[in-house]
């Protein structure tokens, strides 16, 4: 039984939500997002909150119940405050800079990497060794951060590479002579 799914998602003032069958649309100050709820789950909008209930008692319906509630909650948070992920770059000569609609990364390869910034996401570089990714869609912000981190993941010996802010990199000891 999902404990997450039992709680209704409260809709704050300034946000409008609409449930049309299995489609949930949320509109706020930062933009508009929508989500199609799986068929195993019933969605209702009542008393200023969206409630989610499973249609059957199957294992997949129970799993979809909590997931659907979490995604709807993420939609509401996205249109009110938005999401941000920060990346840190470690390494001599490693740096990042935004140039127009592209992110230029110098990560120790023989060439610079040009990463096209997708629509719906804003990327800033407060410092050359720091990248801030912001947007209203939590999934998209996380995916862009993962793709940038994947260009040069942190290695365990010197810790060089791109890592999430606050991420702990387990360091290994090198070979002894």
C-alpha positions as CSV (number, residue, x, y, z in Angstrom):
1,X,0.0,0.0,0.0
2,X,1.5,3.3,-1.0
3,X,1.9,5.8,1.7
4,X,2.9,8.5,-0.8
5,X,-0.1,8.0,-2.9
6,X,-2.6,8.4,0.0
7,X,-1.8,12.1,0.4
8,X,-3.5,14.5,-2.0
9,X,-1.4,17.1,-3.8
10,X,-2.4,20.5,-2.6
11,X,-2.6,23.2,-5.3
12,X,-1.2,26.5,-4.0
13,X,-2.7,29.9,-4.9
14,X,-1.6,31.2,-8.2
15,X,-1.6,27.7,-9.8
16,X,-4.4,26.4,-11.8
17,X,-4.8,22.6,-12.2
18,X,-7.1,20.7,-14.6
19,X,-7.9,17.0,-14.8
20,X,-9.3,15.9,-18.1
21,X,-9.7,12.1,-18.0
22,X,-6.2,10.7,-17.4
23,X,-4.5,14.0,-18.4
24,X,-3.4,16.4,-15.6
25,X,-2.4,19.9,-16.6
26,X,-0.9,22.4,-14.2
27,X,-0.2,26.1,-15.0
28,X,1.7,28.5,-12.8
29,X,3.9,31.6,-12.8
30,X,6.9,29.8,-14.5
31,X,5.0,27.9,-17.2
32,X,2.7,25.0,-17.9
33,X,3.2,21.2,-17.6
34,X,1.1,18.2,-18.2
35,X,1.2,14.5,-17.5
36,X,-0.9,11.5,-18.7
37,X,-1.6,9.3,-15.7
38,X,-1.4,5.5,-16.3
39,X,-4.7,3.6,-16.8
40,X,-4.2,1.7,-13.5
41,X,-4.7,4.9,-11.6
42,X,-7.8,7.2,-11.1
43,X,-7.3,10.9,-10.7
44,X,-9.7,13.4,-9.1
45,X,-9.6,17.2,-8.6
46,X,-11.6,18.2,-5.5
47,X,-11.4,20.7,-2.7
48,X,-8.3,22.4,-4.2
49,X,-6.2,19.2,-4.3
50,X,-5.5,16.4,-6.7
51,X,-6.1,12.9,-5.3
52,X,-4.8,9.7,-6.8
53,X,-6.3,6.2,-6.2
54,X,-5.5,2.8,-7.7
55,X,-8.3,1.3,-9.8
56,X,-7.3,-2.3,-8.8
57,X,-5.3,-4.0,-6.1
58,X,-2.6,-5.4,-8.4
59,X,1.1,-4.8,-7.8
60,X,1.5,-2.7,-10.9
61,X,-1.4,-0.5,-9.9
62,X,0.1,0.0,-6.5
63,X,3.4,1.0,-8.0
64,X,1.8,3.4,-10.5
65,X,-0.3,5.0,-7.7
66,X,2.7,6.4,-5.8
67,X,4.6,7.2,-9.0
68,X,1.7,9.2,-10.4
69,X,1.3,11.2,-7.2
70,X,5.0,12.0,-7.1
71,X,5.0,13.2,-10.7
72,X,1.9,15.4,-10.2
73,X,3.6,16.9,-7.1
74,X,6.7,17.5,-9.2
75,X,4.6,19.3,-11.8
76,X,3.2,21.6,-9.1
77,X,6.6,22.4,-7.6
78,X,8.0,23.0,-11.1
79,X,5.5,25.6,-12.1
80,X,5.8,27.4,-8.8
81,X,9.5,27.4,-7.9
82,X,11.3,25.4,-10.6
83,X,14.2,23.0,-10.3
84,X,18.0,23.5,-10.4
85,X,21.0,21.1,-10.5
86,X,24.5,22.3,-10.0
87,X,27.6,20.7,-11.5
88,X,31.2,21.2,-10.4
89,X,34.2,20.8,-12.8
90,X,37.5,19.6,-11.3
91,X,40.8,19.4,-13.2
92,X,43.6,21.6,-14.5
93,X,42.4,23.6,-17.5
94,X,38.8,22.2,-17.3
95,X,36.2,24.9,-17.7
96,X,32.8,25.7,-19.1
97,X,31.2,28.8,-20.8
98,X,27.8,29.6,-22.3
99,X,28.0,30.9,-25.9
100,X,24.6,31.7,-27.3
101,X,22.5,28.5,-27.3
102,X,25.5,26.2,-26.7
103,X,27.6,25.3,-23.7
104,X,31.3,25.1,-24.5
105,X,33.2,22.6,-22.3
106,X,36.9,22.2,-22.1
107,X,37.4,18.8,-20.3
108,X,40.9,17.7,-21.1
109,X,40.2,16.2,-24.5
110,X,42.1,17.3,-27.7
111,X,39.0,19.4,-28.6
112,X,36.3,21.5,-26.9
113,X,32.9,19.9,-26.5
114,X,29.9,21.9,-27.7
115,X,26.7,20.9,-25.9
116,X,23.4,22.3,-27.4
117,X,21.2,23.6,-24.7
118,X,17.7,22.1,-25.1
119,X,14.5,24.2,-25.0
120,X,12.9,24.6,-21.6
121,X,16.3,24.5,-19.8
122,X,18.6,27.5,-18.9
123,X,22.2,26.9,-18.2
124,X,24.5,29.5,-16.6
125,X,28.1,29.4,-15.5
126,X,28.5,31.5,-12.4
127,X,32.2,30.6,-12.4
128,X,34.2,28.8,-15.1
129,X,34.3,25.6,-13.0
130,X,30.6,25.6,-12.1
131,X,27.5,24.9,-14.1
132,X,23.9,25.7,-13.0
133,X,21.0,24.0,-14.8
134,X,17.5,25.3,-14.2
135,X,14.0,24.6,-15.6
136,X,10.5,23.7,-14.6
137,X,10.5,20.0,-15.7
138,X,12.4,18.0,-13.1
139,X,13.0,15.1,-15.5
140,X,14.5,17.3,-18.2
141,X,16.7,19.2,-15.7
142,X,18.1,15.9,-14.3
143,X,18.6,14.4,-17.8
144,X,20.6,17.4,-19.0
145,X,22.7,17.3,-15.9
146,X,23.3,13.6,-16.4
147,X,24.3,14.1,-20.0
148,X,26.8,16.8,-19.2
149,X,28.2,14.8,-16.3
150,X,28.5,11.8,-18.7
151,X,30.9,13.8,-21.0
152,X,33.6,13.4,-18.4
153,X,32.5,11.5,-15.3
154,X,34.8,12.0,-12.2
155,X,37.5,9.4,-12.0
156,X,38.5,7.9,-8.6
157,X,42.2,8.5,-8.6
158,X,42.6,12.3,-9.0
159,X,38.9,13.2,-8.8
160,X,39.1,15.0,-12.2
161,X,35.9,15.4,-14.2
162,X,32.3,16.7,-13.9
163,X,30.4,15.9,-10.7
164,X,27.2,17.0,-9.1
165,X,27.6,19.6,-6.4
166,X,27.9,17.9,-3.1
167,X,28.5,14.4,-4.7
168,X,31.1,12.3,-2.8
169,X,33.7,10.7,-5.1
170,X,35.2,7.6,-3.5
171,X,38.9,8.0,-4.0
172,X,41.3,5.1,-4.7
173,X,44.9,4.9,-3.7
174,X,47.3,4.6,-6.5
175,X,49.9,1.8,-6.9
176,X,52.8,1.9,-4.6
177,X,56.3,1.6,-5.9
